[in-house]
Amino acid sequence: MSQEETKFSEHDAIVLIEQTIKSAKSKVSENGFIFLLWGWLVLIGYTLTYTFIVIEKPAGIGYSWIGIGAAGFIASFIYYFRKGKSNKSNTQLGKYFTYLWSGIGLGASILYTYFILAQEWTLITPFMLSMAGIGTFVSGRMLKVSGLTLGGISFLIGSGFALYFQSEWQFLIGAICMVSGYLIPGYMLRYRHKKG
Amino acid sequence: MYKSLDPLLHNELRLKIMSLLISIESAEFNFLLDETKATRGNLSAQITKLAKADYITVNKSFKNNYPLTTCKISAKGIDAFESYATALKTYLGNR
């Protein structure tokens, strides 16, 4: 055993393990960007939809959602492209996170398209809220962030209310869910990430 | 005193490498370099020792035409790390 090794005590070893694991986890933790991005965009979308219905100009609804969807997908693509380029480590958790949201995104896109083609307008919001709820709830359990778990539950409750009301109130429920399900947990993640 | 502790892991740099790799699935050489603040030569030497003991696997590939070394902890490495951590806790608990 070298001189360097004998100087390294058992207490030093346990401190090193704890500090290194904590540091590594904070480096690869979610910064909440994607929740904040979609939270704000969809909140704007629901608010615009509600406003267009109240002022009786429904033609604007479709255009606003196309704009919001395009902005969200472009911003998400750039974010993940840049993240992937600078990423020097991979976690099992990160992989599961990607699988979960890719699966939800794909399933939601298929059914969203069906609802539009079938003109089942009142089912879109409850369905999208329940999809977001499943993803956010599971993400919260995986990342051990209670704010996300509760946010996921709020989406699922909101989905039930949206099914019950089936009117312009759906969009206000959707907007409230964006705040409780994406924005508050998103800011919590950002705070946790910055704090390390 | 050190008999119960794995001598391969009871080294500051090797233990730091293993602690990093147990926290994340795999890491590039440069990530380990940034996190450990070790020199390239020393880090490379310790990675080789851990790989020879089958505690980690080292994969060499290319990324944007540059050589890329990626390290991943093995099942044997996880067992060894867990045994080491348990032995440490037992030792410190008995003091």
Interface residues (C-beta under 8 A of the other chain):
Chain A: M1 E4 E5 F8 E10 H11 D12 A13 I14 L16 I17 T20 I21 S23 A24 K25 K27 V28 K88 S89 N90 T91 Q92 G94 K95
Chain B: Y2 L5 P7 H10 N11 E12 L15 K16 S19 L20 I22 S23 I24 E25 S26 A27 E28 N30 F31 D34 E35 A85 L88 K89 Y91 L92
